[in-house]
Amino acid sequence: MDHQPGGAFSGKAGTGWSDQELRSNAFGVLCDDGLKVMDLEIERDAKGNAAFNGKCG
């Protein structure tokens, strides 16, 4: 995970993370302090690993 100014973030997740878990901020891993995940984009490689980016708001 890489958090950038303005609430933007990007990162990678293994095959154990579903798109829905990332969208719902499962376990608060993408956004802290109860912020919602917004504008999330997820791309999966051939092995099912995810690269994602979005922002917290």
C-alpha positions in Angstrom: 0.0 0.0 0.0 1.1 3.5 -0.9 -0.9 6.4 0.5 -0.5 9.7 -1.3 -1.5 13.3 -0.4 -5.2 14.1 -0.8 -6.3 10.6 0.3 -5.2 8.8 -2.9 -3.8 5.3 -2.6 -2.5 2.4 -4.7 -1.3 -1.1 -4.0 -1.4 -4.7 -4.7 -3.3 -7.6 -3.3 -3.0 -11.4 -3.6 -5.6 -13.8 -4.9 -7.0 -14.2 -1.3 -8.6 -10.7 -1.6 -11.8 -10.5 -3.5 -12.8 -7.3 -5.4 -15.7 -7.0 -3.0 -13.4 -7.1 0.0 -11.3 -4.3 -1.5 -14.4 -2.2 -2.4 -15.8 -2.6 1.1 -12.5 -1.8 2.8 -12.5 -5.1 4.6 -10.5 -4.9 7.9 -9.9 -1.2 7.2 -6.8 -1.9 5.1 -7.3 0.7 2.4 -8.8 3.7 4.3 -8.3 4.6 8.0 -10.6 6.3 10.5 -13.9 5.0 8.9 -13.3 6.8 5.6 -15.0 5.2 2.6 -13.1 3.8 -0.5 -14.0 5.9 -3.5 -13.1 5.7 -7.2 -11.5 2.2 -6.8 -10.1 0.7 -9.9 -8.9 -3.0 -9.8 -7.0 -4.9 -12.4 -6.2 -8.6 -12.1 -3.3 -10.3 -13.7 -3.4 -13.8 -15.2 -2.7 -15.4 -11.8 -5.5 -13.4 -10.1 -3.4 -10.9 -8.2 -4.9 -7.4 -8.0 -3.3 -4.0 -8.7 -5.6 -1.2 -7.4 -5.9 2.5 -6.9 -8.5 4.9 -5.6 -9.0 7.4 -2.8 -10.4 7.7 0.7 -13.2 10.1 1.4 
